[in-house]
Amino acid sequence: MLAEDGVTILRQLRGRTADGVYYRGFEEFHPGDLGYDDMLPVARENPVEPDYPPENPIDPETMAMILHDAGLDRPSEDR
């Protein structure tokens, strides 16, 4: 995928380690990196979709109530 900057190519990585831990991430390629020129045409066809704000933003009062009820609104040493 072509990143929002229009230059960086992101290749998605996912899998499982030998000890069974699943992972997901991205490998970045920049101009001059090995394979960059070969990947660029495909990346241009698959740009990263912009991150739009949510239609219904989180209400701060509701979030505060949820965090309070879950006990997550106190400093970590109090838990």
C-alpha positions in Angstrom: 0.0 0.0 0.0 1.1 3.6 -0.6 1.2 5.5 2.7 -0.5 8.9 3.1 2.8 10.7 2.4 2.6 9.4 -1.2 6.2 8.0 -1.0 6.4 5.3 1.7 5.3 1.8 0.7 3.7 -0.3 3.5 3.8 -4.1 3.2 1.5 -5.8 5.6 3.0 -8.5 7.8 1.1 -11.1 9.8 1.8 -14.5 11.1 2.6 -16.6 14.1 5.9 -16.9 16.0 7.4 -20.3 16.8 6.1 -20.1 20.3 2.5 -19.5 19.1 2.2 -15.7 19.4 0.2 -14.1 16.6 1.5 -10.7 15.2 0.4 -8.1 12.7 2.3 -5.1 11.5 3.8 -3.3 8.5 7.2 -3.2 6.9 8.1 0.2 5.4 10.0 0.8 2.2 11.4 4.1 1.1 12.9 5.4 -2.1 16.3 3.7 -2.6 15.4 0.6 -0.6 15.8 -2.8 -2.4 12.6 -3.6 -4.3 11.0 -0.2 -3.9 10.9 0.6 -7.6 9.3 -2.8 -8.3 6.6 -2.4 -5.7 5.7 1.3 -6.5 3.2 0.7 -9.3 1.2 -1.8 -7.2 1.4 0.5 -4.2 0.0 3.4 -6.2 -3.0 1.3 -7.1 -3.6 0.5 -3.4 -3.3 3.7 -1.4 -3.9 3.7 2.4 -7.4 4.9 3.0 -7.6 8.2 4.9 -8.5 8.0 8.6 -11.8 9.8 8.9 -13.2 10.9 12.3 -16.0 8.6 13.5 -19.6 9.6 12.7 -20.5 9.4 16.4 -17.6 10.6 18.5 -17.1 9.3 21.9 -18.9 11.2 24.6 -16.4 12.2 27.3 -18.9 11.9 30.1 -19.9 8.4 29.1 -16.3 7.4 28.7 -15.5 8.8 32.2 -18.4 6.8 33.7 -17.2 3.6 32.0 -13.6 4.1 33.1 -14.8 4.8 36.7 -17.1 1.8 36.8 -14.2 -0.4 35.5 -11.8 1.0 38.1 -9.5 2.4 35.4 -9.8 6.1 36.3 -7.4 5.8 39.2 -3.6 5.9 39.1 -2.0 2.5 38.5 -0.5 2.3 42.0 -4.1 2.4 43.5 -5.2 -0.7 41.5 
